[in-house]
Structure formats: structure tokens, C-alpha cells
């Protein structure tokens, strides 16, 4: 059986995902077969495995750090919020349905067999499993039926490292308060505390750490510095939306309330001469060099939001002046009409932005697949993609049909399925739609796009050929592991693993 260790946090955003990824890379380099696991993840950024199954991207990132293919058994339950009180529930990569928070709270214990089965499947292929918790184990109103924090630790007899975030302040209260709210059996599982994201002279913490250890009865295993690592973070608490950059190529991404899979644009953030801005109002849109309409977990609701706050009109005013590209839900918005006969989102129908000649019908069955091939002939500024190899994945619940503009035998409009089109275009110059996530991750495609935008702007760029995003991430995983290795005593970590395995 695999040895296990679990990383829990005092709250969301303390750095659990990065710490799991870093441990996975360190253990991989130490010669172990290591794998990540998170029983339940709540995120709008998801991924499709080779088997066509959907999982959270945090565990994909951790699997990459471990040097293995992402498998849905690493994240058996994925919750994708559809509104403020409900989520789409995905179990073992398949959509179970939509549930309110209260419905899911009452239902989730029925998923324990799925969690255990997924964990045992992972055990067969790993020496060590690094488990990530969610939020905080001290949410006492959620202790009953817990399946992701101490409930998960109990299921697999995992020792726990508890992480607090000093960058937000109050780290001693975070850690000690969490320990005080745990039950005695739960406290006994905590083998160490970690203070994360510290800036400055760590010796200034000595007196506080001494008191923390006295009152909590648990040693502080490490004080980790604030690390500038460019990897995917939890979508709900990402700092990407607020970053201010000054690249000469200005890329604007519309940030609607249910934005999903904005990882599509991470590739551009590694390029110094490009900037990525996430825009929430017409006043902040300006005149960028490129506008992206990203994926959405509620396409009709987010289009309505754009319509109400003036962003739709602001985008449409720029048609013909700059390129506009919709991905997945953004592609659906650019079409003529959205139909929802099953009531999966808002129900009924609504007009799209009318910039692409497609009609989208939302359906219960989700399209989930990885895709690769060669980009065919493309018009406008995206013509630089013609003939380039691509790969990516699709996740969508709609079927899009293209209006060919002609009349059929019965006087009806002629339509054709557009699912496999790499980039859909229409009569408007430089308006594009695609269902393929991750299509810009290849360095040749990102380079071609930025070069074309620079040429259109009349400037010369210095970046040359962009690095593939996959290669860039590999270097980030190594940087993360190198930095963690300086501050974590891995002999202590391995000792905790050995002791737990003989309990």
C-alpha cells in the first residue's frame, strides 16, 4: 500500500495546491512513484483526460509536477458552481447533475464509496500519495459528513501538515484557532505546522513560534518564503485578475461572473512584451490589441451580464478594428442564438451577439475529449495559424450549428455542425470562435499570434519563438521544488510517512 501524507490549510488560498505540487516534484526527484489526490475540488477550471473524463486542473498541475499523466481518480469529485447556491456535480469524470448546496450537503456521504475506490486505484500505482484538503478543517458546521479534510484523513489514516498564510496576517491565530476547533482525535493527526508566504527576516517569528508550539503542542516544521512561481492557482482566489502589467501587446479577457478555464491565457503571461488584462466593465476595456471571450459555466447568464453592463456593446463597437476570439462559452455567445430547451442554465432562448453565423443548443450530454491535428486555412489575422499543429481539449454542453446562408430543399436555412472546426469565422473580419481549450499553449501558435498582432500594430517584438507552455511549467515545478527543499526538512517528512505507515 502507498504511504500517504495530507496537506490541510487554515483557510482557502494558503498555498495547499502549490505545496502538494512541490512535494510531488521533490519526491519524484528522490526516486519515488508519487501521485496527488483531492477527494473533492470546487473549481471552474477543469481538464479532460485522455479517457475523456473531467477533473480539476489543480490535480492536473500536481500530476505534471509528479511526472505522471493526470487521471480522474486523483480528483473523483469536482463541483463546478453554476450560481451562488448551486453547482454541477461531477463524479469520476461524469456529470451527475446540478445540486443546491443544501442538496449536496445531504447527498455527499453517498459518494464515499467512489472516493475510496478512486483512492485504492491510485494506491496501486504509487509509492506515496500526497493528499490535498479543501478550505479549512475547522469549519465546524461542515464537520458532519466531511469527505475532504479530517474525514478524508480518517478514511485513509493520513498524517496531516497544517498550513497557515502569514501574508494575509494573523497566522498564529489561524493555526492555533484551527487546532482549538479540532476534535482530539483530529488534533492527533496533525504532525506539523507550516507558516507559508513569509516576507523578511524569519528570525522575527521565533518568539511567536515558541508560544504557538507551547499552546498548540505541535511543532512548526517550516517557515516558507513568499514564492514568485508562475503556476496555475485555485481559480476562485487567483491573483491573476488583479495583476497590472505593461506589455506592448495588450490582451483583454472579459471576466464575467462565471468565467471558466482562464488557464487558456496563462501562456501569454510568461511573455514579457505581452500583457493580459481581465476586464469587468466597458470603461476598462479601452482599445486592446485582442479581445478574448473565455469559457463560462453559465453562458446565457454571463452574456446577460455583459449586455446589462455595456461590455457587449463595447466589444461590438471594436469589430473590424481588432481581432475578437471566443473560446467555448465565449464562442457560443458570439453566435446568433442560444437555445436552452432543457433548462440547463436560464431556460428558453436568447439572442447571441450576432458576430458568428452559428446557433447553439444546450444539451444534457457534455462533450469531453482531447483533440489534436493541423489547423486548416484560416482567414484574417489568424491566418498565421494555417498549417500549424495544435492540441487541446473540449468541455461543453452545447452543440453549435453553422448557418451556411443558403436555402435547403424545403426552403429552410442550410446548417452544418461546427463541433470540429478549429476556428469558426463569419462575415465580420477577425472574429473567431473555437471549442478547443489550451490551443495557444504551443509556443509556435502563441508566437505566431503575438507576431501578427505586433505587425498589425506596426511594432517589432523581441521575444522570438515562445517557449511551449508545457516546457515553461516544467521549469516552474523545478523552481518550486528547489525552493521548498531549502526550507522543508524532507527527512522529517519521510519520517512522518514511515511512522504513519506502521500505526
Buried (B, 14 or more C-beta within 10 A) or exposed (E): EBBBBBBBBBBBBBBBBBBBBBBBBBBBBEEBBBBBBBBBBBBBBBBBBEEBBBBBBBBBBBBBBBBBEBBBBBBBBBBBBBBEEBBBBBBBBEBBEBBEEEBBBEEBEEBBEBBBEBBEBBBEEBBBBBBBBBBBBBBEEBBEBBBBBBBBBEBBEBBBBBBBBBBEEEBBEBBBBBBEBBEEEBBEBBBBBBBBBBEEEBEEBEEBBEEBEEEBEBBBBBBBBBBEBBBBBBBEEBEBBEEEEEBBBBBBBBBBBBBBBBBBBBBBBBBEBBBBBBBBEBEEBEEBBBBBBBBBBBBBBBBBBBBEBEBBEBBBEBBEEBBBBBBBBBBBBBBBBBBBEEEBBBEEBBEBBBBBBBBBBBBEEBBBBBBEEEBEEBBBBBBBBBEBEBBBBBBBBBBBBBBEEEEEEEEEEEBEEBBEBBBBBBEBBBBBBBBBBBBBBBBBBBBBBBBBBBEBBEEEBEBEEBBBBBEBBBEBBEBBBEBBBEBBEEEBBBEBBEEBEEE
